């Protein structure tokens, strides 16, 4: 796959441009599935999208409609929960979790040193969003169509490191990810 095709796949994932819809309530990001199973040469392409698209968006002002919705949500559920759920990135980049999850899945199994070095250098909001994707994509697979893959030793070490972060957002996300991955590995009762 060419770099241009990989870039299109990454952006299709980020913006949820290719969704599976079958008339039921179940939908999924087809591009995100493809990105998660892409070859390792997708890693520098994803990194370029992060640098070119996501990092500059950190400085964009919130649009008025989103700001009003966010304030209403914070009044209902409280500031800590409301702030984490109603992030501007989720509004602008609806496929952010799939995008970051694909980067972690592909990279943790093919070039963990590269990806964890890159992720450590991200601004706090992107670092936190990356860590928050871990419980979705890592753990005991739940069936034949599960998106989960077993966590690598490098991922576990990275999460342990981040759980000692000075930044509360990072520390909380890492501790939540560690707990979720650990729970997914426990035997299930029949």
PyMOL commands that place a pseudoatom at each C-alpha (Angstrom):
pseudoatom trace, name=CA, resn=UNK, resi=1, chain=A, elem=C, hetatm=0, pos=[0.000, 0.000, 0.000]
pseudoatom trace, name=CA, resn=UNK, resi=2, chain=A, elem=C, hetatm=0, pos=[1.420, 3.400, -0.932]
pseudoatom trace, name=CA, resn=UNK, resi=3, chain=A, elem=C, hetatm=0, pos=[2.000, 6.169, 1.607]
pseudoatom trace, name=CA, resn=UNK, resi=4, chain=A, elem=C, hetatm=0, pos=[-0.852, 8.140, 0.011]
pseudoatom trace, name=CA, resn=UNK, resi=5, chain=A, elem=C, hetatm=0, pos=[-3.231, 5.190, 0.415]
pseudoatom trace, name=CA, resn=UNK, resi=6, chain=A, elem=C, hetatm=0, pos=[-2.086, 4.705, 4.021]
pseudoatom trace, name=CA, resn=UNK, resi=7, chain=A, elem=C, hetatm=0, pos=[-2.593, 8.429, 4.711]
pseudoatom trace, name=CA, resn=UNK, resi=8, chain=A, elem=C, hetatm=0, pos=[-6.123, 8.233, 3.282]
pseudoatom trace, name=CA, resn=UNK, resi=9, chain=A, elem=C, hetatm=0, pos=[-6.829, 5.161, 5.425]
pseudoatom trace, name=CA, resn=UNK, resi=10, chain=A, elem=C, hetatm=0, pos=[-5.543, 6.968, 8.545]
pseudoatom trace, name=CA, resn=UNK, resi=11, chain=A, elem=C, hetatm=0, pos=[-7.646, 10.067, 7.840]
pseudoatom trace, name=CA, resn=UNK, resi=12, chain=A, elem=C, hetatm=0, pos=[-10.713, 7.965, 6.965]
pseudoatom trace, name=CA, resn=UNK, resi=13, chain=A, elem=C, hetatm=0, pos=[-10.311, 6.336, 10.378]
pseudoatom trace, name=CA, resn=UNK, resi=14, chain=A, elem=C, hetatm=0, pos=[-9.859, 9.638, 12.202]
pseudoatom trace, name=CA, resn=UNK, resi=15, chain=A, elem=C, hetatm=0, pos=[-12.927, 11.220, 10.617]
pseudoatom trace, name=CA, resn=UNK, resi=16, chain=A, elem=C, hetatm=0, pos=[-15.018, 8.002, 10.492]
pseudoatom trace, name=CA, resn=UNK, resi=17, chain=A, elem=C, hetatm=0, pos=[-15.551, 8.386, 6.760]
pseudoatom trace, name=CA, resn=UNK, resi=18, chain=A, elem=C, hetatm=0, pos=[-16.201, 4.703, 6.130]
pseudoatom trace, name=CA, resn=UNK, resi=19, chain=A, elem=C, hetatm=0, pos=[-18.704, 3.259, 8.559]
pseudoatom trace, name=CA, resn=UNK, resi=20, chain=A, elem=C, hetatm=0, pos=[-20.426, -0.110, 8.393]
pseudoatom trace, name=CA, resn=UNK, resi=21, chain=A, elem=C, hetatm=0, pos=[-24.169, 0.340, 8.672]
pseudoatom trace, name=CA, resn=UNK, resi=22, chain=A, elem=C, hetatm=0, pos=[-26.526, -2.565, 8.137]
pseudoatom trace, name=CA, resn=UNK, resi=23, chain=A, elem=C, hetatm=0, pos=[-29.809, -1.058, 9.292]
pseudoatom trace, name=CA, resn=UNK, resi=24, chain=A, elem=C, hetatm=0, pos=[-29.369, -2.303, 12.834]
pseudoatom trace, name=CA, resn=UNK, resi=25, chain=A, elem=C, hetatm=0, pos=[-28.038, -0.284, 15.749]
pseudoatom trace, name=CA, resn=UNK, resi=26, chain=A, elem=C, hetatm=0, pos=[-24.551, -1.788, 15.284]
pseudoatom trace, name=CA, resn=UNK, resi=27, chain=A, elem=C, hetatm=0, pos=[-22.050, 0.273, 13.342]
pseudoatom trace, name=CA, resn=UNK, resi=28, chain=A, elem=C, hetatm=0, pos=[-18.298, 0.259, 13.194]
pseudoatom trace, name=CA, resn=UNK, resi=29, chain=A, elem=C, hetatm=0, pos=[-15.446, 2.132, 11.631]
pseudoatom trace, name=CA, resn=UNK, resi=30, chain=A, elem=C, hetatm=0, pos=[-14.385, -0.015, 8.662]
pseudoatom trace, name=CA, resn=UNK, resi=31, chain=A, elem=C, hetatm=0, pos=[-11.310, 2.134, 8.019]
pseudoatom trace, name=CA, resn=UNK, resi=32, chain=A, elem=C, hetatm=0, pos=[-10.343, 1.743, 11.696]
pseudoatom trace, name=CA, resn=UNK, resi=33, chain=A, elem=C, hetatm=0, pos=[-10.471, -2.036, 11.348]
pseudoatom trace, name=CA, resn=UNK, resi=34, chain=A, elem=C, hetatm=0, pos=[-8.256, -1.871, 8.268]
pseudoatom trace, name=CA, resn=UNK, resi=35, chain=A, elem=C, hetatm=0, pos=[-5.832, 0.528, 9.949]
pseudoatom trace, name=CA, resn=UNK, resi=36, chain=A, elem=C, hetatm=0, pos=[-5.533, -1.773, 12.972]
pseudoatom trace, name=CA, resn=UNK, resi=37, chain=A, elem=C, hetatm=0, pos=[-4.424, -4.621, 10.705]
pseudoatom trace, name=CA, resn=UNK, resi=38, chain=A, elem=C, hetatm=0, pos=[-2.202, -2.504, 8.425]
pseudoatom trace, name=CA, resn=UNK, resi=39, chain=A, elem=C, hetatm=0, pos=[1.493, -3.287, 7.961]
pseudoatom trace, name=CA, resn=UNK, resi=40, chain=A, elem=C, hetatm=0, pos=[4.091, -1.585, 10.174]
pseudoatom trace, name=CA, resn=UNK, resi=41, chain=A, elem=C, hetatm=0, pos=[4.917, 0.959, 7.451]
pseudoatom trace, name=CA, resn=UNK, resi=42, chain=A, elem=C, hetatm=0, pos=[1.701, 2.706, 8.529]
pseudoatom trace, name=CA, resn=UNK, resi=43, chain=A, elem=C, hetatm=0, pos=[3.422, 3.928, 11.735]
pseudoatom trace, name=CA, resn=UNK, resi=44, chain=A, elem=C, hetatm=0, pos=[5.249, 6.948, 10.222]
pseudoatom trace, name=CA, resn=UNK, resi=45, chain=A, elem=C, hetatm=0, pos=[2.094, 7.832, 8.290]
pseudoatom trace, name=CA, resn=UNK, resi=46, chain=A, elem=C, hetatm=0, pos=[0.007, 7.885, 11.479]
pseudoatom trace, name=CA, resn=UNK, resi=47, chain=A, elem=C, hetatm=0, pos=[2.713, 9.946, 13.189]
pseudoatom trace, name=CA, resn=UNK, resi=48, chain=A, elem=C, hetatm=0, pos=[2.561, 12.462, 10.332]
pseudoatom trace, name=CA, resn=UNK, resi=49, chain=A, elem=C, hetatm=0, pos=[-1.226, 12.766, 10.722]
pseudoatom trace, name=CA, resn=UNK, resi=50, chain=A, elem=C, hetatm=0, pos=[-0.751, 13.355, 14.450]
pseudoatom trace, name=CA, resn=UNK, resi=51, chain=A, elem=C, hetatm=0, pos=[1.788, 16.123, 13.751]
pseudoatom trace, name=CA, resn=UNK, resi=52, chain=A, elem=C, hetatm=0, pos=[-0.078, 17.656, 10.786]
pseudoatom trace, name=CA, resn=UNK, resi=53, chain=A, elem=C, hetatm=0, pos=[-3.689, 17.383, 11.959]
pseudoatom trace, name=CA, resn=UNK, resi=54, chain=A, elem=C, hetatm=0, pos=[-4.115, 16.576, 15.642]
pseudoatom trace, name=CA, resn=UNK, resi=55, chain=A, elem=C, hetatm=0, pos=[-1.414, 18.672, 17.323]
pseudoatom trace, name=CA, resn=UNK, resi=56, chain=A, elem=C, hetatm=0, pos=[-2.397, 21.888, 15.474]
pseudoatom trace, name=CA, resn=UNK, resi=57, chain=A, elem=C, hetatm=0, pos=[-6.050, 21.260, 16.398]
pseudoatom trace, name=CA, resn=UNK, resi=58, chain=A, elem=C, hetatm=0, pos=[-5.157, 21.540, 20.084]
pseudoatom trace, name=CA, resn=UNK, resi=59, chain=A, elem=C, hetatm=0, pos=[-4.990, 25.302, 19.620]
pseudoatom trace, name=CA, resn=UNK, resi=60, chain=A, elem=C, hetatm=0, pos=[-8.231, 25.729, 17.670]
pseudoatom trace, name=CA, resn=UNK, resi=61, chain=A, elem=C, hetatm=0, pos=[-11.035, 27.510, 19.497]
pseudoatom trace, name=CA, resn=UNK, resi=62, chain=A, elem=C, hetatm=0, pos=[-14.094, 25.470, 20.420]
pseudoatom trace, name=CA, resn=UNK, resi=63, chain=A, elem=C, hetatm=0, pos=[-17.103, 26.122, 18.260]
pseudoatom trace, name=CA, resn=UNK, resi=64, chain=A, elem=C, hetatm=0, pos=[-20.034, 27.778, 20.029]
pseudoatom trace, name=CA, resn=UNK, resi=65, chain=A, elem=C, hetatm=0, pos=[-22.466, 24.850, 19.699]
pseudoatom trace, name=CA, resn=UNK, resi=66, chain=A, elem=C, hetatm=0, pos=[-19.962, 22.394, 21.127]
pseudoatom trace, name=CA, resn=UNK, resi=67, chain=A, elem=C, hetatm=0, pos=[-19.054, 24.736, 24.006]
pseudoatom trace, name=CA, resn=UNK, resi=68, chain=A, elem=C, hetatm=0, pos=[-22.740, 25.067, 24.950]
pseudoatom trace, name=CA, resn=UNK, resi=69, chain=A, elem=C, hetatm=0, pos=[-23.271, 21.282, 24.824]
pseudoatom trace, name=CA, resn=UNK, resi=70, chain=A, elem=C, hetatm=0, pos=[-20.182, 20.730, 26.927]
pseudoatom trace, name=CA, resn=UNK, resi=71, chain=A, elem=C, hetatm=0, pos=[-21.332, 23.209, 29.578]
pseudoatom trace, name=CA, resn=UNK, resi=72, chain=A, elem=C, hetatm=0, pos=[-24.755, 21.544, 29.729]
pseudoatom trace, name=CA, resn=UNK, resi=73, chain=A, elem=C, hetatm=0, pos=[-23.145, 18.121, 30.158]
pseudoatom trace, name=CA, resn=UNK, resi=74, chain=A, elem=C, hetatm=0, pos=[-20.844, 19.406, 32.915]
pseudoatom trace, name=CA, resn=UNK, resi=75, chain=A, elem=C, hetatm=0, pos=[-23.868, 20.817, 34.786]
pseudoatom trace, name=CA, resn=UNK, resi=76, chain=A, elem=C, hetatm=0, pos=[-25.566, 17.404, 34.610]
pseudoatom trace, name=CA, resn=UNK, resi=77, chain=A, elem=C, hetatm=0, pos=[-22.716, 14.993, 35.392]
pseudoatom trace, name=CA, resn=UNK, resi=78, chain=A, elem=C, hetatm=0, pos=[-20.188, 17.212, 37.167]
pseudoatom trace, name=CA, resn=UNK, resi=79, chain=A, elem=C, hetatm=0, pos=[-16.969, 18.833, 36.030]
pseudoatom trace, name=CA, resn=UNK, resi=80, chain=A, elem=C, hetatm=0, pos=[-14.567, 15.889, 36.187]
pseudoatom trace, name=CA, resn=UNK, resi=81, chain=A, elem=C, hetatm=0, pos=[-16.753, 13.427, 34.281]
pseudoatom trace, name=CA, resn=UNK, resi=82, chain=A, elem=C, hetatm=0, pos=[-18.156, 16.061, 31.928]
pseudoatom trace, name=CA, resn=UNK, resi=83, chain=A, elem=C, hetatm=0, pos=[-14.731, 17.375, 30.995]
pseudoatom trace, name=CA, resn=UNK, resi=84, chain=A, elem=C, hetatm=0, pos=[-13.418, 13.915, 30.154]
pseudoatom trace, name=CA, resn=UNK, resi=85, chain=A, elem=C, hetatm=0, pos=[-16.481, 12.767, 28.210]
pseudoatom trace, name=CA, resn=UNK, resi=86, chain=A, elem=C, hetatm=0, pos=[-17.061, 15.969, 26.270]
pseudoatom trace, name=CA, resn=UNK, resi=87, chain=A, elem=C, hetatm=0, pos=[-13.620, 16.565, 24.873]
pseudoatom trace, name=CA, resn=UNK, resi=88, chain=A, elem=C, hetatm=0, pos=[-13.343, 18.839, 21.848]
pseudoatom trace, name=CA, resn=UNK, resi=89, chain=A, elem=C, hetatm=0, pos=[-11.224, 16.224, 20.105]
pseudoatom trace, name=CA, resn=UNK, resi=90, chain=A, elem=C, hetatm=0, pos=[-14.094, 13.753, 20.175]
pseudoatom trace, name=CA, resn=UNK, resi=91, chain=A, elem=C, hetatm=0, pos=[-16.221, 16.403, 18.513]
pseudoatom trace, name=CA, resn=UNK, resi=92, chain=A, elem=C, hetatm=0, pos=[-13.735, 17.205, 15.731]
pseudoatom trace, name=CA, resn=UNK, resi=93, chain=A, elem=C, hetatm=0, pos=[-12.231, 13.727, 15.355]
pseudoatom trace, name=CA, resn=UNK, resi=94, chain=A, elem=C, hetatm=0, pos=[-14.930, 11.110, 15.940]
pseudoatom trace, name=CA, resn=UNK, resi=95, chain=A, elem=C, hetatm=0, pos=[-12.548, 8.248, 15.068]
pseudoatom trace, name=CA, resn=UNK, resi=96, chain=A, elem=C, hetatm=0, pos=[-9.756, 9.363, 17.409]
pseudoatom trace, name=CA, resn=UNK, resi=97, chain=A, elem=C, hetatm=0, pos=[-9.971, 6.273, 19.624]
pseudoatom trace, name=CA, resn=UNK, resi=98, chain=A, elem=C, hetatm=0, pos=[-9.798, 3.892, 16.646]
pseudoatom trace, name=CA, resn=UNK, resi=99, chain=A, elem=C, hetatm=0, pos=[-6.953, 5.935, 15.135]
pseudoatom trace, name=CA, resn=UNK, resi=100, chain=A, elem=C, hetatm=0, pos=[-4.839, 5.924, 18.309]
pseudoatom trace, name=CA, resn=UNK, resi=101, chain=A, elem=C, hetatm=0, pos=[-5.779, 2.341, 19.120]
pseudoatom trace, name=CA, resn=UNK, resi=102, chain=A, elem=C, hetatm=0, pos=[-4.612, 1.178, 15.693]
pseudoatom trace, name=CA, resn=UNK, resi=103, chain=A, elem=C, hetatm=0, pos=[-1.284, 2.960, 16.191]
pseudoatom trace, name=CA, resn=UNK, resi=104, chain=A, elem=C, hetatm=0, pos=[-0.788, 1.239, 19.545]
pseudoatom trace, name=CA, resn=UNK, resi=105, chain=A, elem=C, hetatm=0, pos=[-1.851, -2.201, 18.294]
pseudoatom trace, name=CA, resn=UNK, resi=106, chain=A, elem=C, hetatm=0, pos=[0.330, -2.163, 15.176]
pseudoatom trace, name=CA, resn=UNK, resi=107, chain=A, elem=C, hetatm=0, pos=[3.291, -0.533, 16.883]
pseudoatom trace, name=CA, resn=UNK, resi=108, chain=A, elem=C, hetatm=0, pos=[3.316, -2.389, 20.199]
pseudoatom trace, name=CA, resn=UNK, resi=109, chain=A, elem=C, hetatm=0, pos=[3.707, -5.659, 18.330]
pseudoatom trace, name=CA, resn=UNK, resi=110, chain=A, elem=C, hetatm=0, pos=[6.151, -4.474, 15.652]
pseudoatom trace, name=CA, resn=UNK, resi=111, chain=A, elem=C, hetatm=0, pos=[8.144, -1.469, 16.910]
pseudoatom trace, name=CA, resn=UNK, resi=112, chain=A, elem=C, hetatm=0, pos=[7.319, -0.748, 20.570]
pseudoatom trace, name=CA, resn=UNK, resi=113, chain=A, elem=C, hetatm=0, pos=[10.381, 1.416, 21.195]
pseudoatom trace, name=CA, resn=UNK, resi=114, chain=A, elem=C, hetatm=0, pos=[9.374, 3.742, 18.373]
pseudoatom trace, name=CA, resn=UNK, resi=115, chain=A, elem=C, hetatm=0, pos=[5.723, 4.153, 19.300]
pseudoatom trace, name=CA, resn=UNK, resi=116, chain=A, elem=C, hetatm=0, pos=[6.171, 4.570, 23.035]
pseudoatom trace, name=CA, resn=UNK, resi=117, chain=A, elem=C, hetatm=0, pos=[8.895, 7.147, 22.432]
pseudoatom trace, name=CA, resn=UNK, resi=118, chain=A, elem=C, hetatm=0, pos=[6.548, 9.007, 20.087]
pseudoatom trace, name=CA, resn=UNK, resi=119, chain=A, elem=C, hetatm=0, pos=[3.544, 8.805, 22.428]
pseudoatom trace, name=CA, resn=UNK, resi=120, chain=A, elem=C, hetatm=0, pos=[5.603, 10.019, 25.417]
pseudoatom trace, name=CA, resn=UNK, resi=121, chain=A, elem=C, hetatm=0, pos=[6.376, 13.203, 23.447]
pseudoatom trace, name=CA, resn=UNK, resi=122, chain=A, elem=C, hetatm=0, pos=[2.723, 14.048, 22.716]
pseudoatom trace, name=CA, resn=UNK, resi=123, chain=A, elem=C, hetatm=0, pos=[0.908, 16.934, 24.404]
pseudoatom trace, name=CA, resn=UNK, resi=124, chain=A, elem=C, hetatm=0, pos=[-0.935, 15.779, 27.552]
pseudoatom trace, name=CA, resn=UNK, resi=125, chain=A, elem=C, hetatm=0, pos=[-4.384, 15.640, 25.946]
pseudoatom trace, name=CA, resn=UNK, resi=126, chain=A, elem=C, hetatm=0, pos=[-3.182, 13.383, 23.138]
pseudoatom trace, name=CA, resn=UNK, resi=127, chain=A, elem=C, hetatm=0, pos=[-1.085, 11.277, 25.497]
pseudoatom trace, name=CA, resn=UNK, resi=128, chain=A, elem=C, hetatm=0, pos=[-4.138, 10.823, 27.732]
pseudoatom trace, name=CA, resn=UNK, resi=129, chain=A, elem=C, hetatm=0, pos=[-6.334, 9.950, 24.751]
pseudoatom trace, name=CA, resn=UNK, resi=130, chain=A, elem=C, hetatm=0, pos=[-3.765, 7.371, 23.620]
pseudoatom trace, name=CA, resn=UNK, resi=131, chain=A, elem=C, hetatm=0, pos=[-3.677, 5.746, 27.047]
pseudoatom trace, name=CA, resn=UNK, resi=132, chain=A, elem=C, hetatm=0, pos=[-7.480, 5.805, 27.216]
pseudoatom trace, name=CA, resn=UNK, resi=133, chain=A, elem=C, hetatm=0, pos=[-7.618, 3.692, 24.038]
pseudoatom trace, name=CA, resn=UNK, resi=134, chain=A, elem=C, hetatm=0, pos=[-5.684, 0.864, 25.706]
pseudoatom trace, name=CA, resn=UNK, resi=135, chain=A, elem=C, hetatm=0, pos=[-8.628, -0.831, 27.518]
pseudoatom trace, name=CA, resn=UNK, resi=136, chain=A, elem=C, hetatm=0, pos=[-10.552, -1.057, 24.256]
pseudoatom trace, name=CA, resn=UNK, resi=137, chain=A, elem=C, hetatm=0, pos=[-7.779, -2.690, 22.237]
pseudoatom trace, name=CA, resn=UNK, resi=138, chain=A, elem=C, hetatm=0, pos=[-5.688, -4.648, 24.733]
pseudoatom trace, name=CA, resn=UNK, resi=139, chain=A, elem=C, hetatm=0, pos=[-6.665, -7.559, 26.938]
pseudoatom trace, name=CA, resn=UNK, resi=140, chain=A, elem=C, hetatm=0, pos=[-8.125, -10.996, 26.587]
pseudoatom trace, name=CA, resn=UNK, resi=141, chain=A, elem=C, hetatm=0, pos=[-9.991, -11.286, 23.264]
pseudoatom trace, name=CA, resn=UNK, resi=142, chain=A, elem=C, hetatm=0, pos=[-13.707, -11.729, 23.917]
pseudoatom trace, name=CA, resn=UNK, resi=143, chain=A, elem=C, hetatm=0, pos=[-14.509, -13.779, 20.813]
pseudoatom trace, name=CA, resn=UNK, resi=144, chain=A, elem=C, hetatm=0, pos=[-13.539, -14.398, 17.191]
pseudoatom trace, name=CA, resn=UNK, resi=145, chain=A, elem=C, hetatm=0, pos=[-14.377, -10.832, 16.110]
pseudoatom trace, name=CA, resn=UNK, resi=146, chain=A, elem=C, hetatm=0, pos=[-12.832, -9.133, 19.131]
pseudoatom trace, name=CA, resn=UNK, resi=147, chain=A, elem=C, hetatm=0, pos=[-10.666, -6.063, 18.518]
pseudoatom trace, name=CA, resn=UNK, resi=148, chain=A, elem=C, hetatm=0, pos=[-8.570, -6.892, 21.587]
pseudoatom trace, name=CA, resn=UNK, resi=149, chain=A, elem=C, hetatm=0, pos=[-5.057, -8.225, 21.408]
pseudoatom trace, name=CA, resn=UNK, resi=150, chain=A, elem=C, hetatm=0, pos=[-2.897, -9.404, 24.293]
pseudoatom trace, name=CA, resn=UNK, resi=151, chain=A, elem=C, hetatm=0, pos=[-0.844, -6.583, 25.819]
pseudoatom trace, name=CA, resn=UNK, resi=152, chain=A, elem=C, hetatm=0, pos=[2.894, -6.677, 25.275]
pseudoatom trace, name=CA, resn=UNK, resi=153, chain=A, elem=C, hetatm=0, pos=[5.460, -6.378, 28.067]
pseudoatom trace, name=CA, resn=UNK, resi=154, chain=A, elem=C, hetatm=0, pos=[6.448, -2.989, 26.633]
pseudoatom trace, name=CA, resn=UNK, resi=155, chain=A, elem=C, hetatm=0, pos=[2.859, -1.735, 26.833]
pseudoatom trace, name=CA, resn=UNK, resi=156, chain=A, elem=C, hetatm=0, pos=[2.613, -2.867, 30.445]
pseudoatom trace, name=CA, resn=UNK, resi=157, chain=A, elem=C, hetatm=0, pos=[5.895, -1.103, 31.286]
pseudoatom trace, name=CA, resn=UNK, resi=158, chain=A, elem=C, hetatm=0, pos=[4.709, 2.063, 29.527]
pseudoatom trace, name=CA, resn=UNK, resi=159, chain=A, elem=C, hetatm=0, pos=[1.447, 2.075, 31.492]
pseudoatom trace, name=CA, resn=UNK, resi=160, chain=A, elem=C, hetatm=0, pos=[3.313, 1.525, 34.762]
pseudoatom trace, name=CA, resn=UNK, resi=161, chain=A, elem=C, hetatm=0, pos=[5.566, 4.475, 33.928]
pseudoatom trace, name=CA, resn=UNK, resi=162, chain=A, elem=C, hetatm=0, pos=[2.604, 6.693, 33.056]
pseudoatom trace, name=CA, resn=UNK, resi=163, chain=A, elem=C, hetatm=0, pos=[0.791, 5.718, 36.280]
pseudoatom trace, name=CA, resn=UNK, resi=164, chain=A, elem=C, hetatm=0, pos=[3.480, 7.710, 38.115]
pseudoatom trace, name=CA, resn=UNK, resi=165, chain=A, elem=C, hetatm=0, pos=[3.046, 10.820, 35.966]
pseudoatom trace, name=CA, resn=UNK, resi=166, chain=A, elem=C, hetatm=0, pos=[2.922, 14.228, 37.611]
pseudoatom trace, name=CA, resn=UNK, resi=167, chain=A, elem=C, hetatm=0, pos=[-0.082, 15.039, 35.413]
pseudoatom trace, name=CA, resn=UNK, resi=168, chain=A, elem=C, hetatm=0, pos=[-3.355, 13.840, 36.934]
pseudoatom trace, name=CA, resn=UNK, resi=169, chain=A, elem=C, hetatm=0, pos=[-5.000, 13.225, 33.550]
pseudoatom trace, name=CA, resn=UNK, resi=170, chain=A, elem=C, hetatm=0, pos=[-2.156, 10.924, 32.476]
pseudoatom trace, name=CA, resn=UNK, resi=171, chain=A, elem=C, hetatm=0, pos=[-1.847, 9.180, 35.839]
pseudoatom trace, name=CA, resn=UNK, resi=172, chain=A, elem=C, hetatm=0, pos=[-5.612, 8.497, 36.064]
pseudoatom trace, name=CA, resn=UNK, resi=173, chain=A, elem=C, hetatm=0, pos=[-5.835, 7.249, 32.471]
pseudoatom trace, name=CA, resn=UNK, resi=174, chain=A, elem=C, hetatm=0, pos=[-2.875, 4.897, 33.010]
pseudoatom trace, name=CA, resn=UNK, resi=175, chain=A, elem=C, hetatm=0, pos=[-4.240, 3.497, 36.267]
pseudoatom trace, name=CA, resn=UNK, resi=176, chain=A, elem=C, hetatm=0, pos=[-7.633, 2.957, 34.636]
pseudoatom trace, name=CA, resn=UNK, resi=177, chain=A, elem=C, hetatm=0, pos=[-5.984, 1.214, 31.653]
pseudoatom trace, name=CA, resn=UNK, resi=178, chain=A, elem=C, hetatm=0, pos=[-3.882, -1.032, 33.910]
pseudoatom trace, name=CA, resn=UNK, resi=179, chain=A, elem=C, hetatm=0, pos=[-6.971, -2.024, 35.893]
pseudoatom trace, name=CA, resn=UNK, resi=180, chain=A, elem=C, hetatm=0, pos=[-9.101, -2.658, 32.781]
pseudoatom trace, name=CA, resn=UNK, resi=181, chain=A, elem=C, hetatm=0, pos=[-6.443, -4.807, 31.096]
pseudoatom trace, name=CA, resn=UNK, resi=182, chain=A, elem=C, hetatm=0, pos=[-5.886, -6.759, 34.309]
pseudoatom trace, name=CA, resn=UNK, resi=183, chain=A, elem=C, hetatm=0, pos=[-9.628, -7.395, 34.729]
pseudoatom trace, name=CA, resn=UNK, resi=184, chain=A, elem=C, hetatm=0, pos=[-9.963, -8.564, 31.129]
pseudoatom trace, name=CA, resn=UNK, resi=185, chain=A, elem=C, hetatm=0, pos=[-7.425, -11.311, 31.795]
pseudoatom trace, name=CA, resn=UNK, resi=186, chain=A, elem=C, hetatm=0, pos=[-9.263, -12.852, 34.741]
pseudoatom trace, name=CA, resn=UNK, resi=187, chain=A, elem=C, hetatm=0, pos=[-11.123, -16.096, 34.126]
pseudoatom trace, name=CA, resn=UNK, resi=188, chain=A, elem=C, hetatm=0, pos=[-14.806, -15.520, 33.514]
pseudoatom trace, name=CA, resn=UNK, resi=189, chain=A, elem=C, hetatm=0, pos=[-17.446, -17.323, 35.558]
pseudoatom trace, name=CA, resn=UNK, resi=190, chain=A, elem=C, hetatm=0, pos=[-19.710, -19.591, 33.576]
for i in range(1, 190): cmd.bond("trace and resi %d" % i, "trace and resi %d" % (i + 1))
show_as sticks, trace
zoom trace
